[in-house]
């Protein structure tokens, strides 16, 4: 059971990290788009 947890733990961490990075990128893109449009 410990081996299964060891394999599952880093994957979930990677998923959280990647989703957070995607959200940050989306925020940046939205900011640049609004700045480019001159809102």
N, CA, C and O atoms as a GROMACS GRO file, in nm:
protein
  156
    1UNK      N    1   0.083  -0.121   0.000
    1UNK     CA    2   0.000   0.000   0.000
    1UNK      C    3   0.087   0.127   0.000
    1UNK      O    4   0.053   0.226  -0.064
    2UNK      N    5   0.200   0.123   0.072
    2UNK     CA    6   0.287   0.240   0.082
    2UNK      C    7   0.348   0.272  -0.054
    2UNK      O    8   0.368   0.388  -0.089
    3UNK      N    9   0.377   0.167  -0.131
    3UNK     CA   10   0.436   0.188  -0.263
    3UNK      C   11   0.335   0.255  -0.356
    3UNK      O   12   0.370   0.343  -0.435
    4UNK      N   13   0.210   0.213  -0.345
    4UNK     CA   14   0.105   0.273  -0.428
    4UNK      C   15   0.088   0.421  -0.394
    4UNK      O   16   0.070   0.504  -0.482
    5UNK      N   17   0.094   0.453  -0.265
    5UNK     CA   18   0.080   0.591  -0.219
    5UNK      C   19   0.198   0.673  -0.269
    5UNK      O   20   0.184   0.789  -0.307
    6UNK      N   21   0.316   0.611  -0.267
    6UNK     CA   22   0.438   0.680  -0.310
    6UNK      C   23   0.430   0.716  -0.458
    6UNK      O   24   0.478   0.821  -0.501
    7UNK      N   25   0.368   0.627  -0.535
    7UNK     CA   26   0.356   0.652  -0.679
    7UNK      C   27   0.244   0.751  -0.710
    7UNK      O   28   0.249   0.823  -0.810
    8UNK      N   29   0.143   0.753  -0.625
    8UNK     CA   30   0.026   0.837  -0.650
    8UNK      C   31   0.049   0.981  -0.602
    8UNK      O   32  -0.006   1.076  -0.659
    9UNK      N   33   0.129   0.997  -0.498
    9UNK     CA   34   0.147   1.128  -0.436
    9UNK      C   35   0.212   1.232  -0.529
    9UNK      O   36   0.158   1.341  -0.546
   10UNK      N   37   0.329   1.199  -0.590
   10UNK     CA   38   0.394   1.297  -0.676
   10UNK      C   39   0.310   1.333  -0.798
   10UNK      O   40   0.315   1.446  -0.847
   11UNK      N   41   0.232   1.236  -0.848
   11UNK     CA   42   0.149   1.260  -0.965
   11UNK      C   43   0.043   1.365  -0.934
   11UNK      O   44   0.017   1.453  -1.015
   12UNK      N   45  -0.019   1.354  -0.816
   12UNK     CA   46  -0.122   1.450  -0.778
   12UNK      C   47  -0.059   1.588  -0.759
   12UNK      O   48  -0.120   1.690  -0.793
   13UNK      N   49   0.063   1.590  -0.705
   13UNK     CA   50   0.133   1.716  -0.686
   13UNK      C   51   0.162   1.781  -0.821
   13UNK      O   52   0.150   1.902  -0.836
   14UNK      N   53   0.201   1.698  -0.919
   14UNK     CA   54   0.230   1.748  -1.053
   14UNK      C   55   0.104   1.802  -1.118
   14UNK      O   56   0.107   1.902  -1.190
   15UNK      N   57  -0.008   1.735  -1.091
   15UNK     CA   58  -0.136   1.777  -1.148
   15UNK      C   59  -0.175   1.914  -1.092
   15UNK      O   60  -0.219   2.002  -1.165
   16UNK      N   61  -0.158   1.931  -0.961
   16UNK     CA   62  -0.191   2.058  -0.896
   16UNK      C   63  -0.101   2.169  -0.948
   16UNK      O   64  -0.146   2.280  -0.975
   17UNK      N   65   0.029   2.136  -0.963
   17UNK     CA   66   0.126   2.235  -1.010
   17UNK      C   67   0.095   2.279  -1.154
   17UNK      O   68   0.100   2.397  -1.186
   18UNK      N   69   0.064   2.180  -1.238
   18UNK     CA   70   0.037   2.211  -1.379
   18UNK      C   71  -0.092   2.293  -1.394
   18UNK      O   72  -0.099   2.384  -1.476
   19UNK      N   73  -0.193   2.260  -1.313
   19UNK     CA   74  -0.319   2.333  -1.320
   19UNK      C   75  -0.300   2.476  -1.271
   19UNK      O   76  -0.359   2.570  -1.325
   20UNK      N   77  -0.217   2.494  -1.168
   20UNK     CA   78  -0.189   2.627  -1.116
   20UNK      C   79  -0.113   2.709  -1.219
   20UNK      O   80  -0.139   2.828  -1.236
   21UNK      N   81  -0.019   2.644  -1.288
   21UNK     CA   82   0.059   2.712  -1.391
   21UNK      C   83  -0.031   2.754  -1.506
   21UNK      O   84  -0.015   2.864  -1.562
   22UNK      N   85  -0.124   2.668  -1.542
   22UNK     CA   86  -0.217   2.698  -1.652
   22UNK      C   87  -0.306   2.817  -1.614
   22UNK      O   88  -0.332   2.904  -1.697
   23UNK      N   89  -0.351   2.820  -1.490
   23UNK     CA   90  -0.436   2.929  -1.445
   23UNK      C   91  -0.359   3.061  -1.448
   23UNK      O   92  -0.413   3.165  -1.485
   24UNK      N   93  -0.232   3.056  -1.407
   24UNK     CA   94  -0.148   3.175  -1.406
   24UNK      C   95  -0.126   3.225  -1.549
   24UNK      O   96  -0.130   3.346  -1.575
   25UNK      N   97  -0.103   3.131  -1.641
   25UNK     CA   98  -0.083   3.168  -1.781
   25UNK      C   99  -0.210   3.230  -1.840
   25UNK      O  100  -0.203   3.326  -1.916
   26UNK      N  101  -0.325   3.175  -1.804
   26UNK     CA  102  -0.452   3.227  -1.854
   26UNK      C  103  -0.474   3.370  -1.801
   26UNK      O  104  -0.523   3.457  -1.873
   27UNK      N  105  -0.439   3.392  -1.676
   27UNK     CA  106  -0.452   3.524  -1.617
   27UNK      C  107  -0.363   3.624  -1.688
   27UNK      O  108  -0.403   3.737  -1.716
   28UNK      N  109  -0.240   3.581  -1.717
   28UNK     CA  110  -0.145   3.667  -1.786
   28UNK      C  111  -0.195   3.701  -1.926
   28UNK      O  112  -0.186   3.815  -1.970
   29UNK      N  113  -0.247   3.600  -1.995
   29UNK     CA  114  -0.298   3.621  -2.131
   29UNK      C  115  -0.416   3.717  -2.129
   29UNK      O  116  -0.428   3.804  -2.216
   30UNK      N  117  -0.503   3.702  -2.030
   30UNK     CA  118  -0.619   3.789  -2.018
   30UNK      C  119  -0.575   3.933  -1.991
   30UNK      O  120  -0.632   4.027  -2.046
   31UNK      N  121  -0.474   3.948  -1.907
   31UNK     CA  122  -0.423   4.081  -1.874
   31UNK      C  123  -0.364   4.149  -1.997
   31UNK      O  124  -0.389   4.267  -2.022
   32UNK      N  125  -0.285   4.073  -2.074
   32UNK     CA  126  -0.222   4.130  -2.193
   32UNK      C  127  -0.326   4.163  -2.300
   32UNK      O  128  -0.313   4.262  -2.372
   33UNK      N  129  -0.430   4.078  -2.309
   33UNK     CA  130  -0.535   4.102  -2.408
   33UNK      C  131  -0.611   4.230  -2.375
   33UNK      O  132  -0.638   4.311  -2.464
   34UNK      N  133  -0.644   4.248  -2.248
   34UNK     CA  134  -0.718   4.368  -2.208
   34UNK      C  135  -0.630   4.492  -2.224
   34UNK      O  136  -0.678   4.600  -2.258
   35UNK      N  137  -0.499   4.475  -2.200
   35UNK     CA  138  -0.406   4.587  -2.214
   35UNK      C  139  -0.390   4.624  -2.362
   35UNK      O  140  -0.378   4.741  -2.397
   36UNK      N  141  -0.390   4.521  -2.447
   36UNK     CA  142  -0.374   4.543  -2.590
   36UNK      C  143  -0.498   4.612  -2.649
   36UNK      O  144  -0.487   4.694  -2.740
   37UNK      N  145  -0.613   4.578  -2.596
   37UNK     CA  146  -0.738   4.638  -2.644
   37UNK      C  147  -0.756   4.779  -2.591
   37UNK      O  148  -0.834   4.858  -2.645
   38UNK      N  149  -0.683   4.812  -2.483
   38UNK     CA  150  -0.691   4.945  -2.428
   38UNK      C  151  -0.813   4.966  -2.341
   38UNK      O  152  -0.874   5.073  -2.343
   39UNK      N  153  -0.851   4.864  -2.265
   39UNK     CA  154  -0.969   4.874  -2.180
   39UNK      C  155  -0.936   4.945  -2.050
   39UNK      O  156  -1.024   4.963  -1.966
   0.00000   0.00000   0.00000
